Amino acid sequence: MAAFERARPLISSTTGFLWLQLKRSIETPHRFLVLVSWETVQAHIEGFRGSENYETWKNLLHHFYDPFPLVEHFDSIEPAATAD
């Protein structure tokens, strides 16, 4: 968790970054889900992944991945539901 908190400003300072969430599995506590919202796919691929900050991100976090995580980009097809 400490490494993730050190890595958070590296991604959040990227142009086009909207928000970031880290979730831990309840059933499998050593499994995590990282959700990142970007204005565009290009902001992620060309902006963040093409930056020096990504190199530092990799150094802080990639040794935790085994295997390397699946990275996919999604579009919202309906607004988020809220509790009444």
NULUMKOL-825596 format. One record per residue (C-alpha): residue in one letter; residue number from 1; x, y, z. Coordinates in Angstrom, 2 decimals. Layout:
<rs>
<r r="A" k="NUM" X="X" Y="Y" Z="Z"/>
...
</rs>
This chain:
<rs>
<r r="M" k="1" X="0.00" Y="0.00" Z="0.00"/>
<r r="A" k="2" X="2.83" Y="2.41" Z="0.74"/>
<r r="A" k="3" X="4.29" Y="1.91" Z="-2.74"/>
<r r="F" k="4" X="0.88" Y="2.59" Z="-4.29"/>
<r r="E" k="5" X="0.51" Y="5.82" Z="-2.30"/>
<r r="R" k="6" X="3.96" Y="6.92" Z="-3.52"/>
<r r="A" k="7" X="2.95" Y="6.03" Z="-7.09"/>
<r r="R" k="8" X="-0.46" Y="7.77" Z="-7.00"/>
<r r="P" k="9" X="0.84" Y="11.33" Z="-7.69"/>
<r r="L" k="10" X="2.80" Y="10.02" Z="-10.68"/>
<r r="I" k="11" X="-0.37" Y="9.02" Z="-12.48"/>
<r r="S" k="12" X="-2.70" Y="11.70" Z="-11.10"/>
<r r="S" k="13" X="-0.48" Y="14.50" Z="-12.40"/>
<r r="T" k="14" X="-0.85" Y="13.25" Z="-16.00"/>
<r r="T" k="15" X="-2.91" Y="15.39" Z="-18.36"/>
<r r="G" k="16" X="-6.22" Y="13.65" Z="-19.01"/>
<r r="F" k="17" X="-6.28" Y="11.73" Z="-15.70"/>
<r r="L" k="18" X="-9.72" Y="11.78" Z="-14.04"/>
<r r="W" k="19" X="-9.67" Y="9.41" Z="-11.05"/>
<r r="L" k="20" X="-8.04" Y="6.32" Z="-9.57"/>
<r r="Q" k="21" X="-9.33" Y="3.58" Z="-7.26"/>
<r r="L" k="22" X="-7.50" Y="0.67" Z="-5.67"/>
<r r="K" k="23" X="-9.71" Y="-2.20" Z="-4.50"/>
<r r="R" k="24" X="-8.78" Y="-5.37" Z="-2.60"/>
<r r="S" k="25" X="-10.64" Y="-8.63" Z="-3.11"/>
<r r="I" k="26" X="-12.63" Y="-9.73" Z="-0.09"/>
<r r="E" k="27" X="-12.41" Y="-13.39" Z="-1.05"/>
<r r="T" k="28" X="-8.76" Y="-13.28" Z="-2.17"/>
<r r="P" k="29" X="-7.02" Y="-10.57" Z="-0.09"/>
<r r="H" k="30" X="-3.76" Y="-10.72" Z="-2.07"/>
<r r="R" k="31" X="-5.66" Y="-9.79" Z="-5.27"/>
<r r="F" k="32" X="-6.22" Y="-6.15" Z="-6.21"/>
<r r="L" k="33" X="-8.13" Y="-4.22" Z="-8.84"/>
<r r="V" k="34" X="-6.84" Y="-0.86" Z="-10.05"/>
<r r="L" k="35" X="-9.41" Y="1.28" Z="-11.84"/>
<r r="V" k="36" X="-8.25" Y="4.42" Z="-13.60"/>
<r r="S" k="37" X="-10.45" Y="6.83" Z="-15.52"/>
<r r="W" k="38" X="-8.97" Y="8.90" Z="-18.34"/>
<r r="E" k="39" X="-10.42" Y="11.59" Z="-20.59"/>
<r r="T" k="40" X="-9.15" Y="9.56" Z="-23.58"/>
<r r="V" k="41" X="-7.32" Y="6.31" Z="-24.26"/>
<r r="Q" k="42" X="-4.50" Y="8.42" Z="-25.70"/>
<r r="A" k="43" X="-4.09" Y="10.19" Z="-22.34"/>
<r r="H" k="44" X="-3.27" Y="6.80" Z="-20.86"/>
<r r="I" k="45" X="-1.22" Y="5.24" Z="-23.64"/>
<r r="E" k="46" X="0.64" Y="8.22" Z="-25.07"/>
<r r="G" k="47" X="0.45" Y="10.54" Z="-22.07"/>
<r r="F" k="48" X="1.11" Y="8.39" Z="-19.02"/>
<r r="R" k="49" X="2.74" Y="5.31" Z="-20.53"/>
<r r="G" k="50" X="4.96" Y="7.51" Z="-22.68"/>
<r r="S" k="51" X="6.14" Y="9.60" Z="-19.73"/>
<r r="E" k="52" X="9.06" Y="9.52" Z="-17.31"/>
<r r="N" k="53" X="6.49" Y="9.19" Z="-14.51"/>
<r r="Y" k="54" X="5.49" Y="5.80" Z="-15.93"/>
<r r="E" k="55" X="9.08" Y="4.58" Z="-15.61"/>
<r r="T" k="56" X="9.02" Y="5.51" Z="-11.92"/>
<r r="W" k="57" X="5.54" Y="3.90" Z="-11.57"/>
<r r="K" k="58" X="6.95" Y="0.69" Z="-13.04"/>
<r r="N" k="59" X="9.89" Y="0.72" Z="-10.63"/>
<r r="L" k="60" X="7.56" Y="1.17" Z="-7.65"/>
<r r="L" k="61" X="4.82" Y="-1.29" Z="-8.59"/>
<r r="H" k="62" X="5.63" Y="-3.77" Z="-11.33"/>
<r r="H" k="63" X="7.50" Y="-6.17" Z="-9.04"/>
<r r="F" k="64" X="4.16" Y="-6.81" Z="-7.28"/>
<r r="Y" k="65" X="2.59" Y="-8.18" Z="-10.50"/>
<r r="D" k="66" X="2.80" Y="-11.87" Z="-11.28"/>
<r r="P" k="67" X="1.68" Y="-12.26" Z="-13.95"/>
<r r="F" k="68" X="1.52" Y="-8.77" Z="-15.46"/>
<r r="P" k="69" X="-2.07" Y="-7.54" Z="-15.13"/>
<r r="L" k="70" X="-4.52" Y="-7.38" Z="-17.97"/>
<r r="V" k="71" X="-5.00" Y="-3.78" Z="-19.08"/>
<r r="E" k="72" X="-8.17" Y="-2.93" Z="-20.99"/>
<r r="H" k="73" X="-9.97" Y="0.29" Z="-21.85"/>
<r r="F" k="74" X="-13.74" Y="0.57" Z="-21.37"/>
<r r="D" k="75" X="-16.46" Y="3.04" Z="-22.35"/>
<r r="S" k="76" X="-19.46" Y="3.73" Z="-20.12"/>
<r r="I" k="77" X="-22.68" Y="2.69" Z="-21.77"/>
<r r="E" k="78" X="-25.00" Y="3.94" Z="-19.07"/>
<r r="P" k="79" X="-24.68" Y="6.37" Z="-16.16"/>
<r r="A" k="80" X="-23.62" Y="5.09" Z="-12.76"/>
<r r="A" k="81" X="-26.44" Y="3.95" Z="-10.52"/>
<r r="T" k="82" X="-26.87" Y="5.65" Z="-7.16"/>
<r r="A" k="83" X="-28.69" Y="4.62" Z="-4.01"/>
<r r="D" k="84" X="-31.89" Y="6.51" Z="-3.27"/>
</rs>
